[in-house]
């Protein structure tokens, strides 16, 4: 993908919080420049919410690359390219198809725009938080101009199974991230799916003193979480008032507030101790082994 139109492949990625979109521009030397936050044509950082996942595509069929991006809350956004330059982006707006805003309950929306049914029109393939992969067929013909009109989703891959680690690890995990390509060069499009899966490590043998220490750490952690919640709510209300933001718009500004608040002494009065308790509990509990595997699903049939 050549997002900046300089003839070299680039890397486009999202981020966790507050969900800014980053471009790592390809260089003539064959490597990539340091990442930079993409901004709108008005200079505002492009943010679509926590754990953003962008896909570059010509969504509206006007010849330039737009961005379709999802976030961990299951929302999808369209970032239009105005065409006055390679990176002439408008502010993100909710993605709408046939008059309906697309939002999934499974969370962690990870879009991939590709012609999955190979009829010449771009479709939406969507990875989700529970591991399900969905296909939204574009019902607008390839000859038709304008944005895709997406049909109701069809499940391509089921959600990740519950149960013990042996069962779960025998299947793709959660937080599905999808790429569409002809993996085995047979003329049919296949799925390459990334995931997140976890299992507990070997048991930890604890002494009676360590058992008491762990119990106390859990109890203190719960009390600190309650205290942090009280501090956050009060500080957030102050922050909204100082910024002149109506309460009805508070949700979309929460991550901006949180980044500022976490740097304050008030926040550190609880977060520093929370970090200590987390480290202690990790020491006294089985290690969490996290997997990030790639799965290839080859297209069957015609």
N, C-alpha and C positions, 0 to 999 in steps of 0.2 A: 504494500500500500504506500503510495507516494502522496502523503497528505499535503505537503507544502509545494508540490508540483515542480520540484527541481530536478527530476529525473532519477532520484535515488530513493530506495525503499526506506521508510521510516517505521518507528514503533510508536503505537498509541496505547495508552494505558489509563486506567482509573486509579483511585486511591481510596484509603479507608475513611478518613475523616479530615475535612468536611466533604470529601468526594470530588475534589478538583480533578480535571483531566489533564494528562501530561503528554507532551510530544517529545520523543527522542529522535531528532532529525538525523537521517543518514548523511554521512560525510564522504567526501571523495576518497579518503584514505581507506574506506571500507568498514569503518566502525561507526559509532553513533555519538552525537553531541550529548552533553548533559541534558537531562530532562528539564523542560520548562512548562510552566502552567499555561494552558491555552486560555485565551481571553476573548471576550466578545469584541465586536468592532468598537464598542464604547469603552473598552479597557477593563471591564469587569471580569474577574476569573470565572470560568465556566464551572459551575457546581451543580450537580444533580442529586446530591444527597449521599449519605454514608455508603461506603463500599461500592463505589461507582464502577460500571463496566461498559465502555463505549465500543461501538462498531462504526467504522467509516463506510459510507455508501452514498449513492446518488438516490436519495429517498424520493425526491419530488421530480426526478427525471429531467432536470434542467441542465445536466452536463457537468455539475461540480459536485464535490464530495460534502455531504452533510454528515451529521453524527446522530446515531440512535444510541441512547445510553440508558441503562437500568441502574437501580440501587437496591440496597438490602431490604427495603420496605416493600419491594415488589412493584415499584412504580417505573414507568418507562417515559423517556423524554426525547424530544426531537430538538436538535440544534441545527438550525438552517444555515446554509452557506449562501450569502447574498450574491456571490459571483463577482464581486469587485476586486477580489484578490484570493489567493489560495486559502487564506485563513480568515475570511470575512464572515465571522460567525455572529448570529443573533443570540439573545439570551435563550436558555433552555425553556421549552414549553412542554406540557404533558402531551404524550403521543396519542393521537386520535385517529381512528380508522372508522369510516362510515358513520361519523358523528358520535362515536363512543370512545371514551378514554380507556386505554388499556392499562389494567392494573391487576396483578395476580395475588392470590392469597398465599401462595407457596413461598413468597419472599425471595430475595436475592435474584432479581431478574437480570439475566445475562444474555443480551440479544446477539444474534448473528443474522444478518440480512443476506440471503442467497436464493437462487432459483432452485429450490429443493425439488419441485416436481418437473423441472426442466421444460417449462412451457414458454420460456422467454420473458417471464415477468418475475420480479423480485418478490420473494416470500419472507416471512419472519420465522426463524427457528430460535426457540427460547429455552435456555437452561434455567432451572429454578433451584430454590434452596433445599427442597426435599429430594433432589436428584432427578425429578421428572424432566423430560425434554419434550417440548410442545412444538407443533407445526401449525402456523397460521398461514393458510393458503391465500395468495393474492388473487382475488376474483376478477380484478381488472385485467383485460387481455393485454398481451405484450404490445399490441398496436395502439392501445389506449394511452393517452398522455396523462400526466398527473401522478398523484401519490397513490400508493397501494390501498386497496380496500380489502381488509383481511376478514376471512371467514372465521367461524368459531374454531378454537384450537383442537387439533387431533394429537393424541399422545403417541409420540414416537418411542420413548423409553419410559418405563414405570419409575415410581419413586424408589429410593433406596430402602431396602428391607430393614425392619427392626430385628431385635434378637441378639444372640451372642456374637462375639467378634468373628468367629469362624464363618457364620452365615453372612454377616455384613460385609466382610472383606472379600467374599467370593463374588460380589456384585459391585457395580459402581457406587460410590458414596454420595454424599450430599454436595450442595453448592455446585451443581453441574455447570461447566463452562464449555461451550460448543464451538467447533469449527467445522465447516462443510468443505469437502474436497473430494476428488476422485483418488482415493488412497491407493487402490490397486490397479489404476489405469485401465479399467474395463469399460469406460464410457459412462459409468453411473456414479452419482454423488453419494459419498459415504459420510459417516459422522465420526469425528474425533472429539472425545469428551474428557475434560479434566474434572477432578473431583476433590473433595476433602473427606477423609475417613479417619477414625481414631479408635484406639484400643488401649486398655490398661496394660502397663508393664507388669513385671514380676511382683508378687506380694511383698510388702514391707513388714518385717518382724519388728514390732514395737514393744518396748518395755512398758511396765505399768506407769512409770513416770512420764513416758512419751505419750501414752494414751491420755493421761490427764492434761498434758500440755496441748495435745491436739483438740481435746474437748474444750479447753479454755479458749484456744485460738478461734474455734468455730463460733463460740458464744460471743466473744469480743467482736468478731467480724460481722456478725448479724447486727449487733448494736451500732457499730460504726456505719454500716450500710444505711441504717435508719437515720442516723445523725447526718450523714452525707446528703440523704434525700431532703431532709429539712433545710439544710444550708443551701442546696441547689435551688429549691423552689423559691426561697426568699431572695436569693441573689438573682435568679432569673427574672422575677417580677421587677426588681430594681433596674436590671439591665434593660428590659423592655421599655420601662418608663423613661430611662435616660436616652434611649435611642428613638423614642417616639413611635414605637411599633405597636399596633393594636393587638390585643390579646388573641384575636381571631387568626392572626398571622404568626403566632408564637412558634408553632411546630416547625415551620420551614426555616426558622432562625435559630433553632435550639443548638445545633452543632457550632455555629459561629460563637454563640454565648459560651458554650462549654470550653472551646479552645482558649478563650480569654480567662474564664474563671479558673481553669485548672492551673494557671500560672500564678494565681494569687496566694498569699499566705493563708487565707481562710481555707482554701481548698487543700493546701499542703498540710493543714492541721489534722486532716483525716486521711488523705490519700497516701501520705508517707507511711503512716502506720498500717494502712490497708496493704501496701506493697510488702511490708515486713511480714504480715500475717499470711499473705499469699505464698511468699517464699518458704515460710515455716510449714505450711500445709503441703506444699509440693514435696518437701523433704520427708515428711512423715506419711505420705500416701504413695501408692504405686505411681510410677511415672506415666504420663499420658504420651503414648506413641502416636504421632499424627502422620498420616499418609497423604501424599498428593500424587496420584497415579494418572496415567493416560490410558484410555480405553478406545479401541477402534471397533466400530460397528459397520460391517460391510453391507452394502445394499443388496438385497435378495430380489429375485424375480426380474421382471422387465422394467 
